[in-house]
Amino acid sequence: MSVANWAGNVSFGARRLHRPGSVEELCRVVAEADRVRPLGTAHSFNHIADTPGDLVSVAGLPPVVEIDSDRSQVRVAAGLRYGEFAGRLHAAGFALPNLGSLPHISVGGACATATHGSGVGNGNLATAVSALELVTADGSVRTVRRDADPDFPGMVVGLGALGVVTHLTLELVPSFEIRQYVFDGLPHPELFTRFDEVLGLAYSVSLFTDWRHPVVDQVWVKQRGAEPPELPATPADGPRHPVPGMPVENCTQQLGVPGPWHERLPHFRLEFTPSSGEELQTEYFVPRSQALDAFQAVHRLAHLVAPVLHISEIRTIAADDLWLSPCHGRDSVAFHFTWIRDADAVLPVIAAVGDALAPFAPRAHWGKLFVHSGHYDRLPDFRALIERYDPAGKFHNEFLERHVSG
């Protein structure tokens, strides 16, 4: 079997890839396997989904989208990509409070790894989950609900270690419009004196920098109000792509043109591939209260970072109660790095960035490249969940052994 991840830097070692067409078929696959791992849209950059046994994708399950208007909830198939059903929510008068920069990722994979989006008041995508349905190691189906199961906060960001998630119920809010503005060249002195204010300027704010100059190259501001924000930077005179030289047509509408939430919160359009995949990614989360010091610590490594970097993005995510979320218990700022696809050149720099951020208790994005995942207070409780749900280690793999069990 030959299956690789989206970036092409990981070739999975599984014997077989299953794509069941029903939950019943999925239950049989899981029950009969000795080792099995769930595979989402493969937009990960490490071996989190790998296994010497069987891979199983839920993308072939019926594309369920069941909107409960009375409860402001939607039940969706885990294999659906956000961009495939967000428009239906909007047409029904609803929205998700947050979306990632890519609408191409699946709901199940995004929530299992605490993939996020941005905004000082916005939790990661997993915080919208109020129930999940999963096939456990013996092939049975279990439903876990936030309002009924004390283990729920440990199961949503489950890293595929507890079972194969088939459906999720997400909490909705009334639909809303967003205007997106981009600013060029925010000087570091202005940023440093207003760091927290800039990141909290609107519903969602992202800073893009290549660390080469004493400015933030681009500030992306996604706001619900009609008046343009005020920043000591130059309003963009046309659409921008975060990575210089990449086609701006791939990006969502800018220049303050209002549009529905699902067409503005992501950076990229579903109908385009956001990049060629010729890249590697790393992301570290630090407490928001220490974000400026962390920014300056990374900036001191600019001579190492810039030569192997496409672009960095800095953005905020609100605290949550999910045990393995990088934002568990603390409002956070994420430092994201999109590297060139040269592992030999990049891996030493990833280690150096991790060391530089060590004073700020960094936590790594589970689906990206890192040396140490960080400190999680509830990790012992999560290990106990694994013992209960998967005592024989059917869903275990080398990645979990190193970063969860070890």
RANORSUL-V625487 format. One record per backbone hydrogen bond with DSSP energy under -1.0 kcal/mol. NH is the residue of the N-H (numbers start at 1). CO is the residue of the C=O. Records with the same first field share a line. If there is no record, write none. Layout:
# RANORSUL-V625487
NH=CO / CO
This chain:
# RANORSUL-V625487
5=10
6=42
12=3
15=53
18=55
26=22
27=23
28=24
29=25
30=26
31=27
32=28
33=29
36=394
37=54
39=56
44=42
45=367
50=47
54=35
55=16
56=37
57=18
61=58
64=62
66=75
68=73
73=68
74=170
75=66
76=168
77=64
78=166
80=77
82=105
83=103
84=81
85=82
86=82
89=85
90=86
91=87
92=88
93=90
94=89
95=173
107=80
108=78
110=106
111=107
112=108
113=109
115=110
119=316
122=119
125=115
127=124
128=125
129=126
130=169
131=169
132=144
133=167
134=142
135=164
136=140
139=136
142=134
144=132
146=130
148=145
149=145
152=149
154=151
155=152
156=152
158=156
159=112
161=158
164=135
166=133
167=133
168=76
169=131
170=74
171=128
172=72
173=95
175=93
178=259
179=223
181=221
183=219
184=234
185=217
186=216
188=214
191=187
192=188
193=189
198=194
199=195
200=196
201=198
204=222
206=220
207=314
208=218
209=312
216=186
218=208
219=183
220=206
221=181
222=204
223=179
233=231
234=184
236=182
246=243
250=247
251=248
252=267
256=180
257=254
259=178
261=176
263=260
264=261
265=261
268=101
269=250
272=269
279=277
280=339
282=337
284=335
285=363
286=333
288=331
290=287
291=288
294=290
295=291
296=292
297=293
298=294
299=295
300=296
301=298
302=299
304=301
305=301
306=302
308=305
309=306
310=338
311=338
312=209
313=336
314=207
315=334
317=332
318=122
320=327
323=153
325=322
328=325
329=320
330=327
332=317
333=286
334=315
335=284
336=313
337=282
338=311
339=280
340=308
342=340
346=342
347=343
350=346
351=347
352=348
353=349
354=350
355=351
356=352
357=353
360=357
361=358
363=285
364=373
365=283
368=365
369=281
379=376
382=378
383=379
384=380
385=381
386=382
387=383
388=384
389=385
390=386
393=390
401=397
402=398
403=399
404=400
405=400
406=401
